[in-house]
Amino acid sequence: MRPRTKAKASENPSASAKVAIARLVEPSQPDIDDDAEDRQRVGVQSLGRAFAILEEIARHREGVGLADLSKLVGLHNSTTFHLAKTMVSLGYIRREKDSKRYRVGRPLFALAASALDEIEMVNVATPALEDLSRETGESSHFAVRMGDAVVVIARTSGPGAFHLTDRVGVLRPAHCTALGKVILASLRQDQLERFLARVELKPSTAHTITESPALLREIAEIRRSGIAYDDGEFNLEVRCVAVPVKDFTGQIIGALGISGPIWRLSNQVMQSRAKTVQAASNRLSAAFGSGA
């Protein structure tokens, strides 16, 4: 009778052993959060490399070739080439056909010019805002359109107490602020209708206009009078009055206004202050080259 031979554990593993071995052999599945973090890291790294390339190209007014550019940014030629190729396709850099050198593209100059325009607008508007705050005793603001909202790009505080502390750069909804309603009134009727079709008129206070017909009636009155009011529509404790500012082409480029607490800026006072705000707007428009 042939003696039985013992089977080795490795030749006939148990079910639990198989699972353990599989876990050791098979690569672990990445967590979805790990994937997101990896993509974010790669994205940030690529963005940093792209800006490094852009900065080096900007430093070389005569242009720079691929090999030199790769050495300057510390990247492999192929990595530099693919990143540069993407920026060329977007127009932010250009590659000369003959020399193959990279130079800064025109869209960058346009972006710089836009930023410079805004800086210049702030420089021109600030003295007018300071004068307006001294004359009215209230906070003064200059805002421009940003998408479907408005952004305050310059502000000054008046000499009195209890002033708003909104910082420059803050976004405000257009439908419930005096500054915003001035901007809405400057839109063509078809632009205004598209705005109303895509934007929800969310209430900020109980006084906020949330129905399109009511807002359209108010905008029609603003177009007629050239003055917009906010009677606690964005902040129950604050009233505002604003008027349009024009440039040398006669186009409305922004809104100038004042704001103050309701106990100091009553409806009667607000209407009387409107003349002062309008005079300041005329001076500011003249500074921007408007003859109107």
Steps between C-alpha positions, in 0.01 A plus 500: 500500500648826386553743784313825484705809423422827673395778265705815528313809608623685195359230269152491653436829678179556693238755386617755755858454393401559138342830597809601692727411210278687254520810713877478501534433127228727359560874517268681738226704338553876537248689704290752306629778726857397421420528129361849550806608697731354236319686224514820701873458561562437132286798406677734739839373386414552133365846573817594686714373215293690244541827691874437537525458123293811441713708737823388336368580152393845624853564630648444152378777275694352208326165550638172632549159342369170634834365625589818689147533633508141631828564683371824650189336646671172585275277292554235234474626142190291429320627812584860416394449140156359588427775753618768261296344219185531713570866575571565132161348410338735754691797359680595821836433341601477135775310318680670215506291184859578401693513825267264694534738794215552742363846572213642705166494317256785448227379740740564790534861392122528483468361854762742626325788326169403658655495846670831430167650393341396828791638700473826310125510564564463873763775491261735322198408712658518846533883522138537387390251766695684768335829403157336495548351848605838637199669343242242614657356812430150368699209356554534125538215251596451137393167347518331162326199351641153557290238327150513644616685812685821580836541669609801706846597374543820705346637820555766763346563842339823608596700810195391699447194718335168415632435151482187292813290504465331161844432363613580148446202269178385663233366263142613540181382322378739235126483560494620862775763516490857369838452330380180337172644379692780328700236315185306408340819368800545268436167327317470171147367539593161350798475738276586793244236399773235476624606844153454646464163329817354651529674839286420800391818679583370845376699798765651727240674716124536514537810279685325216328508160455136402254529209618583149211736411565712810873514429435596137277787614772626733766474231279699263479775764879489549551542127265800506643672808861379492484421874467166683404442862538210741262533794615218725481250214843344558548594865197599708706759690647672194377733227693584183475730201703457179536651154678392181854600398585533131821490299616700197273298270194583707465138614420422862811340649402489865288633782579755768305506825481565871360288780408562859292376793124545462474715813736755346423459131122540496313488170479878497871543574585230247311684225674826586839324499423367152580843352840498667570149376393600148736799504786275614416254223510780241848597620618140497352439153683812380823358646438187291459719194122518479355822360153422640 
